[in-house]
Amino acid sequence: MGYFSDGLIWLLIAFFVLGGFANLVGPQGIRDGYIRWGYPIWLRFVVGILEIASAALMATVPCRLGGLVLGALIMVAAAATVIYHREWSHAAPASIALALIVLTIVSLLAG
């Protein structure tokens, strides 16, 4: 894997670790978002665990592709949620992360 792919992987790992811990700690803004979107408050724990699991899988070479796919699914759900609720400014981080995941997958598969 090249420097470009390595950099993208570590950027995504950091993104998912930070996002996962933010969901687990649950500052007021995150809790308010889940309530505003009609999700049960406990869902943030599930999402946080999945985000951290995604990062852990990405950090493990044999499981990297699985971690990227899990991360992509999480970001699709996040983007769909905020787009459905017309919170356009919140769609950018999920959309950018999703684009970086796709770029990383293409880079990995290209060799």
Backbone as JSON Lines, residues from 0, in Angstrom:
{"i":0,"aa":"M","n":[0.85,-1.18,0.0],"ca":[0.0,0.0,0.0],"c":[0.89,1.24,0.0]}
{"i":1,"aa":"G","n":[0.48,2.27,-0.74],"ca":[1.29,3.47,-0.85],"c":[1.02,4.48,0.25]}
{"i":2,"aa":"Y","n":[1.8,5.55,0.22],"ca":[1.65,6.6,1.23],"c":[0.26,7.21,1.19]}
{"i":3,"aa":"F","n":[-0.27,7.36,-0.01],"ca":[-1.6,7.96,-0.17],"c":[-2.65,7.12,0.54]}
{"i":4,"aa":"S","n":[-2.66,5.82,0.27],"ca":[-3.62,4.92,0.9],"c":[-3.41,4.85,2.4]}
{"i":5,"aa":"D","n":[-2.15,4.79,2.83],"ca":[-1.85,4.77,4.26],"c":[-2.4,6.01,4.95]}
{"i":6,"aa":"G","n":[-2.18,7.15,4.33],"ca":[-2.67,8.4,4.91],"c":[-4.18,8.43,5.01]}
{"i":7,"aa":"L","n":[-4.85,7.98,3.96],"ca":[-6.31,7.93,3.99],"c":[-6.82,6.99,5.06]}
{"i":8,"aa":"I","n":[-6.19,5.83,5.19],"ca":[-6.61,4.86,6.2],"c":[-6.51,5.48,7.59]}
{"i":9,"aa":"W","n":[-5.37,6.09,7.9],"ca":[-5.19,6.64,9.24],"c":[-6.1,7.84,9.49]}
{"i":10,"aa":"L","n":[-6.37,8.61,8.46],"ca":[-7.33,9.71,8.6],"c":[-8.72,9.16,8.93]}
{"i":11,"aa":"L","n":[-9.12,8.12,8.23],"ca":[-10.43,7.5,8.47],"c":[-10.49,6.83,9.83]}
{"i":12,"aa":"I","n":[-9.41,6.18,10.24],"ca":[-9.38,5.57,11.57],"c":[-9.58,6.64,12.63]}
{"i":13,"aa":"A","n":[-8.86,7.75,12.51],"ca":[-9.01,8.85,13.48],"c":[-10.44,9.38,13.47]}
{"i":14,"aa":"F","n":[-11.01,9.55,12.3],"ca":[-12.38,10.06,12.17],"c":[-13.37,9.15,12.9]}
{"i":15,"aa":"F","n":[-13.25,7.83,12.68],"ca":[-14.2,6.9,13.29],"c":[-13.96,6.71,14.79]}
{"i":16,"aa":"V","n":[-12.71,6.78,15.23],"ca":[-12.44,6.69,16.67],"c":[-13.02,7.91,17.37]}
{"i":17,"aa":"L","n":[-12.76,9.09,16.83],"ca":[-13.3,10.32,17.45],"c":[-14.82,10.33,17.43]}
{"i":18,"aa":"G","n":[-15.4,9.97,16.29],"ca":[-16.86,9.92,16.19],"c":[-17.46,8.89,17.13]}
{"i":19,"aa":"G","n":[-16.8,7.74,17.23],"ca":[-17.29,6.69,18.12],"c":[-17.28,7.13,19.57]}
{"i":20,"aa":"F","n":[-16.17,7.71,20.0],"ca":[-16.11,8.17,21.39],"c":[-17.06,9.33,21.64]}
{"i":21,"aa":"A","n":[-17.25,10.19,20.65],"ca":[-18.22,11.29,20.81],"c":[-19.62,10.73,21.02]}
{"i":22,"aa":"N","n":[-19.98,9.7,20.27],"ca":[-21.29,9.08,20.45],"c":[-21.4,8.4,21.81]}
{"i":23,"aa":"L","n":[-20.34,7.74,22.25],"ca":[-20.38,7.05,23.54],"c":[-20.46,8.03,24.71]}
{"i":24,"aa":"V","n":[-19.68,9.1,24.63],"ca":[-19.71,10.11,25.7],"c":[-21.02,10.88,25.63]}
{"i":25,"aa":"G","n":[-21.45,11.2,24.44],"ca":[-22.75,11.82,24.22],"c":[-22.94,13.21,24.76]}
{"i":26,"aa":"P","n":[-22.14,14.18,24.25],"ca":[-22.41,15.56,24.64],"c":[-23.84,15.96,24.26]}
{"i":27,"aa":"Q","n":[-24.32,17.01,24.86],"ca":[-25.72,17.41,24.69],"c":[-26.12,17.55,23.23]}
{"i":28,"aa":"G","n":[-25.26,18.11,22.4],"ca":[-25.59,18.28,20.98],"c":[-25.86,16.97,20.27]}
{"i":29,"aa":"I","n":[-25.08,15.96,20.59],"ca":[-25.29,14.65,19.98],"c":[-26.58,14.02,20.48]}
{"i":30,"aa":"R","n":[-26.81,14.11,21.78],"ca":[-28.06,13.55,22.34],"c":[-29.27,14.26,21.74]}
{"i":31,"aa":"D","n":[-29.18,15.58,21.61],"ca":[-30.29,16.34,21.01],"c":[-30.55,15.91,19.57]}
{"i":32,"aa":"G","n":[-29.48,15.63,18.82],"ca":[-29.64,15.19,17.44],"c":[-30.42,13.89,17.34]}
{"i":33,"aa":"Y","n":[-30.06,12.93,18.15],"ca":[-30.77,11.64,18.12],"c":[-32.25,11.82,18.45]}
{"i":34,"aa":"I","n":[-32.54,12.66,19.42],"ca":[-33.94,12.92,19.79],"c":[-34.65,13.63,18.65]}
{"i":35,"aa":"R","n":[-34.01,14.65,18.07],"ca":[-34.6,15.43,16.98],"c":[-34.91,14.55,15.77]}
{"i":36,"aa":"W","n":[-34.06,13.56,15.52],"ca":[-34.25,12.68,14.37],"c":[-35.2,11.52,14.67]}
{"i":37,"aa":"G","n":[-35.69,11.44,15.9],"ca":[-36.65,10.41,16.25],"c":[-36.03,9.06,16.59]}
{"i":38,"aa":"Y","n":[-34.73,9.04,16.85],"ca":[-34.06,7.79,17.21],"c":[-34.06,7.63,18.73]}
{"i":39,"aa":"P","n":[-34.06,6.39,19.21],"ca":[-33.94,6.18,20.65],"c":[-32.56,6.63,21.12]}
{"i":40,"aa":"I","n":[-32.48,7.19,22.31],"ca":[-31.23,7.75,22.81],"c":[-30.13,6.69,22.93]}
{"i":41,"aa":"W","n":[-30.51,5.45,23.17],"ca":[-29.51,4.38,23.3],"c":[-28.84,4.04,21.97]}
{"i":42,"aa":"L","n":[-29.41,4.47,20.86],"ca":[-28.83,4.15,19.56],"c":[-27.43,4.75,19.41]}
{"i":43,"aa":"R","n":[-27.18,5.85,20.12],"ca":[-25.85,6.46,20.02],"c":[-24.77,5.52,20.53]}
{"i":44,"aa":"F","n":[-25.1,4.66,21.49],"ca":[-24.13,3.68,21.98],"c":[-23.83,2.63,20.91]}
{"i":45,"aa":"V","n":[-24.87,2.19,20.23],"ca":[-24.7,1.21,19.15],"c":[-23.84,1.81,18.03]}
{"i":46,"aa":"V","n":[-24.17,3.04,17.64],"ca":[-23.42,3.71,16.58],"c":[-21.97,3.92,17.01]}
{"i":47,"aa":"G","n":[-21.77,4.35,18.25],"ca":[-20.41,4.56,18.75],"c":[-19.58,3.29,18.73]}
{"i":48,"aa":"I","n":[-20.17,2.19,19.16],"ca":[-19.46,0.91,19.15],"c":[-19.16,0.47,17.72]}
{"i":49,"aa":"L","n":[-20.12,0.66,16.81],"ca":[-19.88,0.3,15.41],"c":[-18.78,1.15,14.78]}
{"i":50,"aa":"E","n":[-18.75,2.44,15.13],"ca":[-17.71,3.31,14.58],"c":[-16.33,2.89,15.07]}
{"i":51,"aa":"I","n":[-16.22,2.57,16.35],"ca":[-14.93,2.13,16.9],"c":[-14.55,0.77,16.32]}
{"i":52,"aa":"A","n":[-15.52,-0.1,16.14],"ca":[-15.25,-1.4,15.51],"c":[-14.76,-1.21,14.08]}
{"i":53,"aa":"S","n":[-15.36,-0.28,13.37],"ca":[-14.94,0.01,12.0],"c":[-13.49,0.47,11.99]}
{"i":54,"aa":"A","n":[-13.13,1.37,12.91],"ca":[-11.75,1.86,12.99],"c":[-10.79,0.72,13.32]}
{"i":55,"aa":"A","n":[-11.18,-0.15,14.25],"ca":[-10.32,-1.27,14.62],"c":[-10.1,-2.21,13.44]}
{"i":56,"aa":"L","n":[-11.16,-2.47,12.69],"ca":[-11.03,-3.33,11.51],"c":[-10.14,-2.68,10.45]}
{"i":57,"aa":"M","n":[-10.29,-1.37,10.27],"ca":[-9.45,-0.67,9.29],"c":[-7.97,-0.75,9.67]}
{"i":58,"aa":"A","n":[-7.69,-0.75,10.97],"ca":[-6.31,-0.78,11.44],"c":[-5.67,-2.16,11.31]}
{"i":59,"aa":"T","n":[-6.48,-3.17,11.08],"ca":[-6.0,-4.55,10.95],"c":[-6.0,-4.91,9.47]}
{"i":60,"aa":"V","n":[-4.82,-5.09,8.91],"ca":[-4.69,-5.28,7.46],"c":[-5.61,-6.36,6.88]}
{"i":61,"aa":"P","n":[-5.69,-7.55,7.47],"ca":[-6.57,-8.57,6.86],"c":[-8.05,-8.2,6.9]}
{"i":62,"aa":"C","n":[-8.43,-7.31,7.82],"ca":[-9.85,-6.94,7.98],"c":[-10.15,-5.55,7.44]}
{"i":63,"aa":"R","n":[-9.17,-4.92,6.82],"ca":[-9.29,-3.52,6.41],"c":[-10.49,-3.26,5.51]}
{"i":64,"aa":"L","n":[-10.68,-4.09,4.51],"ca":[-11.79,-3.88,3.58],"c":[-13.13,-3.97,4.32]}
{"i":65,"aa":"G","n":[-13.25,-4.92,5.23],"ca":[-14.48,-5.05,6.03],"c":[-14.73,-3.81,6.87]}
{"i":66,"aa":"G","n":[-13.68,-3.25,7.45],"ca":[-13.81,-2.02,8.22],"c":[-14.25,-0.85,7.37]}
{"i":67,"aa":"L","n":[-13.71,-0.78,6.16],"ca":[-14.1,0.3,5.24],"c":[-15.56,0.16,4.82]}
{"i":68,"aa":"V","n":[-15.99,-1.07,4.56],"ca":[-17.39,-1.29,4.17],"c":[-18.31,-0.95,5.33]}
{"i":69,"aa":"L","n":[-17.96,-1.37,6.55],"ca":[-18.77,-1.02,7.72],"c":[-18.83,0.49,7.89]}
{"i":70,"aa":"G","n":[-17.69,1.15,7.76],"ca":[-17.66,2.61,7.85],"c":[-18.53,3.27,6.8]}
{"i":71,"aa":"A","n":[-18.5,2.73,5.58],"ca":[-19.33,3.27,4.5],"c":[-20.81,3.14,4.84]}
{"i":72,"aa":"L","n":[-21.2,1.99,5.37],"ca":[-22.61,1.79,5.74],"c":[-23.04,2.77,6.83]}
{"i":73,"aa":"I","n":[-22.16,2.99,7.8],"ca":[-22.46,3.95,8.87],"c":[-22.63,5.35,8.29]}
{"i":74,"aa":"M","n":[-21.75,5.73,7.37],"ca":[-21.82,7.07,6.79],"c":[-23.02,7.23,5.86]}
{"i":75,"aa":"V","n":[-23.4,6.18,5.16],"ca":[-24.62,6.25,4.33],"c":[-25.83,6.5,5.23]}
{"i":76,"aa":"A","n":[-25.9,5.78,6.35],"ca":[-27.02,5.98,7.29],"c":[-27.0,7.38,7.88]}
{"i":77,"aa":"A","n":[-25.81,7.87,8.24],"ca":[-25.7,9.22,8.81],"c":[-26.11,10.27,7.78]}
{"i":78,"aa":"A","n":[-25.6,10.15,6.56],"ca":[-25.94,11.11,5.51],"c":[-27.43,11.07,5.2]}
{"i":79,"aa":"A","n":[-27.99,9.87,5.11],"ca":[-29.43,9.74,4.81],"c":[-30.27,10.39,5.9]}
{"i":80,"aa":"T","n":[-29.86,10.22,7.15],"ca":[-30.61,10.81,8.26],"c":[-30.64,12.33,8.17]}
{"i":81,"aa":"V","n":[-29.47,12.95,8.02],"ca":[-29.45,14.41,8.02],"c":[-30.03,15.0,6.74]}
{"i":82,"aa":"I","n":[-29.9,14.29,5.63],"ca":[-30.52,14.78,4.39],"c":[-32.04,14.68,4.49]}
{"i":83,"aa":"Y","n":[-32.53,13.57,5.02],"ca":[-33.98,13.4,5.2],"c":[-34.55,14.52,6.07]}
{"i":84,"aa":"H","n":[-33.8,14.92,7.08],"ca":[-34.25,15.98,8.0],"c":[-33.82,17.37,7.54]}
{"i":85,"aa":"R","n":[-33.29,17.45,6.34],"ca":[-32.89,18.71,5.72],"c":[-31.88,19.51,6.56]}
{"i":86,"aa":"E","n":[-30.99,18.81,7.2],"ca":[-29.92,19.45,7.97],"c":[-28.65,19.4,7.11]}
{"i":87,"aa":"W","n":[-28.67,20.23,6.08],"ca":[-27.65,20.17,5.04],"c":[-26.24,20.34,5.57]}
{"i":88,"aa":"S","n":[-26.04,21.21,6.54],"ca":[-24.69,21.44,7.05],"c":[-24.12,20.2,7.74]}
{"i":89,"aa":"H","n":[-24.99,19.35,8.25],"ca":[-24.54,18.13,8.91],"c":[-24.24,17.02,7.9]}
{"i":90,"aa":"A","n":[-24.65,17.2,6.66],"ca":[-24.43,16.17,5.65],"c":[-22.98,16.17,5.15]}
{"i":91,"aa":"A","n":[-22.3,17.29,5.26],"ca":[-20.94,17.39,4.71],"c":[-19.96,16.4,5.33]}
{"i":92,"aa":"P","n":[-19.84,16.3,6.66],"ca":[-18.85,15.35,7.21],"c":[-19.09,13.91,6.77]}
{"i":93,"aa":"A","n":[-20.34,13.46,6.82],"ca":[-20.64,12.08,6.42],"c":[-20.36,11.88,4.93]}
{"i":94,"aa":"S","n":[-20.71,12.86,4.11],"ca":[-20.5,12.74,2.67],"c":[-19.02,12.73,2.32]}
{"i":95,"aa":"I","n":[-18.25,13.58,2.99],"ca":[-16.8,13.62,2.75],"c":[-16.15,12.32,3.2]}
{"i":96,"aa":"A","n":[-16.55,11.83,4.38],"ca":[-16.01,10.56,4.87],"c":[-16.34,9.43,3.9]}
{"i":97,"aa":"L","n":[-17.57,9.42,3.4],"ca":[-17.98,8.38,2.45],"c":[-17.14,8.45,1.18]}
{"i":98,"aa":"A","n":[-16.91,9.65,0.68],"ca":[-16.07,9.82,-0.52],"c":[-14.64,9.33,-0.27]}
{"i":99,"aa":"L","n":[-14.1,9.64,0.9],"ca":[-12.75,9.17,1.24],"c":[-12.69,7.65,1.37]}
{"i":100,"aa":"I","n":[-13.76,7.07,1.91],"ca":[-13.81,5.61,2.01],"c":[-13.81,4.97,0.62]}
{"i":101,"aa":"V","n":[-14.63,5.5,-0.27],"ca":[-14.68,4.97,-1.64],"c":[-13.31,5.12,-2.31]}
{"i":102,"aa":"L","n":[-12.69,6.27,-2.15],"ca":[-11.36,6.5,-2.72],"c":[-10.34,5.51,-2.15]}
{"i":103,"aa":"T","n":[-10.43,5.25,-0.85],"ca":[-9.51,4.3,-0.21],"c":[-9.74,2.89,-0.72]}
{"i":104,"aa":"I","n":[-11.0,2.49,-0.85],"ca":[-11.31,1.15,-1.36],"c":[-10.77,0.99,-2.78]}
{"i":105,"aa":"V","n":[-10.99,1.99,-3.62],"ca":[-10.48,1.93,-5.0],"c":[-8.96,1.83,-4.99]}
{"i":106,"aa":"S","n":[-8.32,2.62,-4.15],"ca":[-6.86,2.6,-4.05],"c":[-6.35,1.24,-3.58]}
{"i":107,"aa":"L","n":[-7.04,0.65,-2.6],"ca":[-6.63,-0.67,-2.1],"c":[-6.79,-1.74,-3.17]}
{"i":108,"aa":"L","n":[-7.92,-1.71,-3.86],"ca":[-8.19,-2.73,-4.86],"c":[-7.3,-2.59,-6.09]}
{"i":109,"aa":"A","n":[-6.85,-1.36,-6.35],"ca":[-5.97,-1.12,-7.5],"c":[-4.55,-1.63,-7.22]}
{"i":110,"aa":"G","n":[-4.27,-1.86,-5.94],"ca":[-2.97,-2.43,-5.6],"c":[-2.02,-1.4,-5.2]}
